[in-house]
Amino acid sequence: MNKIIFFLLFGVTFLGQAQQENTSYKKRVLETSELEMLFSYYSQDGQNAAVSGGEGTEELTDATSTLVLKMPLNEDDVLTVDVGISAYTSASSSNINPFDGGGTATPFDASSGESRNDVLAYFNPSYSHSSDDRNSIWTAKAYASNEYDYFSIGFGGSYTRLFNEKNTEISLAFQAFLDSWNPQYPVELRGGFEGNIPGYAPGFTRFENENRNSYSTTLSISQILSKRLQGSLSIDIVVQNGLLSTPFQRVYFGDVEDFFVEDFQLADDVERLPDTRFKIPIGGRLNYYVNDFLILRSYYRFYFDDWGITAHTASLEAPIKLNDKFTLYPTYRYYTQSDADYFYQKEEAFSDFAFYTSDFDLSKYSANQYGFGLQYKDIFTKTKLFFFGLKTIDLKYSYYDRSNGLNASIFTLGTNFIID
């Protein structure tokens, strides 16, 4: 009996050791949890506010805080949770109701109405799974956001496949956003003004459909072309339907009498745009490794849609490695577009047109953006903050200048921590 027990124990031990010897070590996709903390501050000004029919102040400030937590669930799976909040103050949107009693109403000054400020909050979780050989990656995403007059939910997914000893990568992604408006119309179009302003009788009707849906598919291919050169190509197909007009953006017609209260012209209507839109952006990247201290990253995109807009984007970034910890990265971006078929400056559209807008985002313009950033990287996360190990700090400033007078400044600060 003792011999039988001995041989059974020996056999179990031998099998266990054999299994351990035959099991190869699999590197985790993400070794430990990471936390990204991002902050940005955006400030702009201009004189073509769409809220007041393409004329008036575009002054706006926006502060955004974002937390991105990446957590390895096991060797193959990673859960990412992205949450953020954005608070803005807008002079132009304050003029949805310019008659707040705080002074003479004018499109070139902000009112103190409740539409001057708003907060957007969003929640964006995603889950990714990598195959054992790390040549396939599946990802699923969800999205939800809310602000005063807009609510959005979304979902999507992607599949990435690596070939040719990981030198070639092909990715296919899909996203859908199902949005709903809580329309905020210009105050004079909500009723009550007609009887108080002799002759003022705009032919305004509210939108019946208050939903907006967006669907996009992206195909991208990345290829290592040589030891120093990497390139990629991508194409997006975007389809939108529903309420694509912005309900609070005024339009003034050339064949309708003008009516004013104080120095503010009352709306003839709000913008009316088609309830469908089809977009195709096609982009390409080339990254060239010059030496241990310099990399050139270039990008070009061509865009067109069925609203008549064609656009070109070109950008260049040149990270300069100062030492093992610090990298400078100057950037430049150029953008140009044609105007939409439905864009008209103030009082150029007529009341019998089917579609019209005075939003200068849909006008013909070009823009230059200049940026400069500094990155600090601690490869071994020697710097500790409680149980967080500091991995990177990124600080960047960009200046944006548009040919129609809009200009903006953007400050961003990002930190990345390893959670021990």
ZILINSUL-V169345 format. One line per field, one symbol per residue. ss: DSSP state (H for helix, E for strand, L for the rest). phi: phi as a letter, one per 30 degrees, with the letter a starting at -180 (. if undefined). psi: psi as a letter, one per 40 degrees, with the letter a starting at -180 (. if undefined). Layout:
BEGIN
ss: ???
phi: ???
psi: ???
END
This chain:
BEGIN
ss: LHHHHHHHHHHHHHHHHHHHHHLLLLLLLLLLLEEEEEEEEEEEELLELLLLLLLELLLEEEEEEEEEEEEELLLLEEEEEEEEEEEEEEHHHHHHHLLLLLLLLELLLLLLLHHHEEEEEEEEEEEEEELLLLLEEEEEEEEEEEELLEEEEEEEEEEEEEELLLLEEEEEEEEEEEEEELLLLLHHHLLLHHHHLLLLLLLLLLLLLLEEEEEEEEEEEEEELLLLEEEEEEEEEEEEEELLLLLLLEELELLLLLLEELEEELLLEELELLLEEEEEEEEEEEEEEEELLEEEEEEEEEEEELLLLEEEEEEEEEEEELLLLEEEEEEEEEEEELLLLLELLLLLELLLLLLEELLHHHLLEEEEEEEEEEEEELLLLLLEELLEEEEEEEEEEEEEEELLLLEEEEEEEEEEEEEL
phi: .ddddddddddddddddddddddddcdddbdbdbbcbbbbbbbbalbbdddciibkdceabbcbbbbbccbddadccbccbcbabbcbbbdddddebdccickddadcbdccddddbabcbbbbdbbbbcdedicbbcbbbbaabbbecabbbaaaaabbbcbhhidbbbbbbbbbbccbccecdeedcdjjdedcceidbddcbdddcccbcbbbbbcbbbbddadcbbbabbbcbbbbbjdcdcdccdbccdcbddbbbhccddddacdbbecbabbbcbbbbbcbddadcbbcbcbbbcbbbdcjdbbbbbbbbbdcddadccbcbdbbbcbbbddddcdbdeicdcdcddbaacdddccdabbcbcbbbbccbcechddcbhcccdcbbbbbbbccbcdcjdbabbcbbbbbcccd
psi: dddddddddddddddddddddehihhhidhdiiihhhihihhhiiaffhddffehihehiihhhhhhhhhhhdaddihhhhhiihhhihhddddedgegeeeahhieeiiifidediihhiihgiihihiidefehhhhhiiihihadehhhiiiiiihhhhiffeehhhhhiiihhhihighhiideeeiddddehhehgighiihdheihhhhihhhihhhhdadehhiiiihihhhiiageihdehihhiefhiihihbehhiidiiihiieihhihhhiiihhhhdaeehhhhiiihhiiieeehiihhhihhghhhdaedhhigiihhhiiiiiidehhihfdiieeidiiifhedeihiiihhhihihhhhgdefdhihbehhhdihhhihihhhieeehiihhhihhihihh.
END
